[in-house]
Amino acid sequence: MRVVHIKNPEQREACLARLCAEAYGQEAGLAPLATFAGVLGVLFEQEAARLLALVDDESRPLALALLALDEAGQGMTVMQLADLSREAVAAPGLRLVGELALRAPLRVDAASADEEARFREAGIDRWFSGRDGVRIGLSKRHPATGVQDLPRTLTLDERSIVQSFKRDRAAFEDYKQRFVRGLERFPATL
């Protein structure tokens, strides 16, 4: 197994569509499409996000992760994470996080004790209390020594994106078609 940075624009768009669909699930409304549009139209354009995959020995994707840079460009936060297959390895998404934690200044946010425990198993061992009960985990390579040192992660305002869809139906239809095409063209290998 190895980690692949997905740079090819068509593969990246298809993988992003699949990741958004997997991460949000069937009953998510416009959230997957808003994230898809925001990442494509803003974060990828500004080179502020990376899409990575864990692939098996035949280059088949097992897990996907979307990482966003922080404002200082010092670290990356896991925005979305999804398991695509559990056949080759158990919890491939966490395996991907573990591989990334060894190589990158990685941040994860855990909303529950169970999530924190899973990320700890993946090798994230420095933890701090954030706002609203969120626990913030940092890899050994992350330069921050505490919450006060953490630059703000670049994020998306999904509500603003949904509002823009209401004002610009052509943009909405374009992103919707790109999302559906991406799901249809998800690559078997990377």
N, C-alpha and C positions, 0 to 999 in steps of 0.2 A: 504494500500500500504506500501511497505517496500523496502529497498535497500539491494541487494544481491551482495556479492563479489563472483565472479565466479572463483572457484579454481579447480574444476574438469577439468582435461586436455582436455577431449573430448568435454565437454560443452564449455569450454573456447575457443577452436579452432573453433567450430561451431559459437559461438557468435561473435568472432573476424571477421570471414569471413562475417557474416551478417552485422556487423557494418561497415566494409570497403566498402562493396557493397552499403549500404544505404548512407554512408557519401559521397562517390565519385559519385554515380549515374551511369547511363548506358554508358555514353560517355567518360569515364575516362581513357581509354587505360590500361596501365600497373600499374598505380598508386595504385589501390586497392591491387593488388597482391604484389607489392613492399612493401607497408606498412604491409600487412599481414605477409610476409616473414621476414621483419626486426623486427617486434614486437615479432613474435614467436622465431626467431633465435637469437635475441640479447636481447631485453628488458625483455622478460619473463625469458629467461635464466639467466639474471643478477638480476632478481627480481627487476627491475627498472620500471615496469609498472603494473597497476592493471586494470582489466576489471570489471565493475560494471553494475548492471541492476536495474531498477525500475520495480517491479513486482506488480500485483494486488493481491487481496485477495485469488485468486486461483493459485497464483504463476506463472501466465502468464507474460512474459516479455513485458513491455510497452515502455521501452527506454533503450539504452545502452550507456555507456561512457567509453572511454579509458583514463586513467590517467597515466602520466609519472612523475617520481620523478625528482627533481632537483639535481644538482651535490652534494649539501650539505646534501641531504636527509631531508630537512626541510619542503618542500612544494611539492604539486602535481599540474601539469598543465593538463587541459582538452585538449587532443590531438584530439580526435574524439568524436562526440556526434550525436546520431540519435534517432528520434522518430520511434517506431515500430507500435504503435497503438494510435489513438486519440479518440477511442471510450469511454474508461473508464474515461479519464481525458484529458483536453486540454493541449497541449504542454508538454507532459510527459518528454521530454528531459530536459526542463528547470526546471521542478519539481524535476528531479533527481539532477540537479546542485544545486538547492535550498537546498535539503536534505544534499548533500555533503558539501555545504558551512557552514552548521550549525555544522558539525562534524569534518571537515578536514581543514588543511591549504591549501586552494584551490586558484589556479590562473587560469584566463581565459584571452584569447586574443581576442579582438573584432576588426574586420577589417572595421567596419562601425558604424555609429551612431545608426542604427537600431539594430545591434547585441548588442551594449553596452546597449541600452534601455532594450532589452529583458533580458540580464544578470542582470541588475539592478533590474528588477521585480523579478528575482530569488533570490535576496538577496545579490548580490555582490555589495557592496557600496563604496569601496575604489578604486579610479581610477587614473591612471597615464598615461602620454604620453610616448609611446615607439618609436622605430625606424620605419621609413617608414609609419607613420600615424597610426600605430597600437596602440590601447588603451589597457592597461593592468589593469585587475580588480583583486582584492584580497579579499578573505573572511576575516571576523573578526579574525579568528583563525590563519591567515598567519602571521608569525613573522616579515616580511619585513615592513619597514616604508616608503620605496620609491623605485624607480627603481634602485638606486645605491646599495641597499641592496639585490637585487634579484640574487640568484645564477642562473647559466645557466641551463635551462631545458634539460634533456637528450633527444636527438632527433635521427632521422634516416636520412641518406643521401640516398634518394630514387634513385637519379641518379646513385650512386655507386651500389646499389642493382640491378638496371636494367642492368648496365654494367656487373655485375657478372652473371646475367642470360644469357647474350650473350656468356660469356666464358664457362659457365657450364650448358649445356642444360639439364643434368640429374637433377640438383638442380631445375632448372626452371620447368621441368615437374613434379617433386615431389611436389613443392609448389602449382603448378596449380591444381594438382589432390587433394591435401589436401584442397585447397580453395573451389573447386567444391563440394567435399564430405561434407565440413563444411556447405555449403549452403543447401545441401540436408538433412543434419542431424540437422538442427537448432531445438533446443528443444522447445516443446510446453509449458513446465513448467520448472522452475528453483528451 
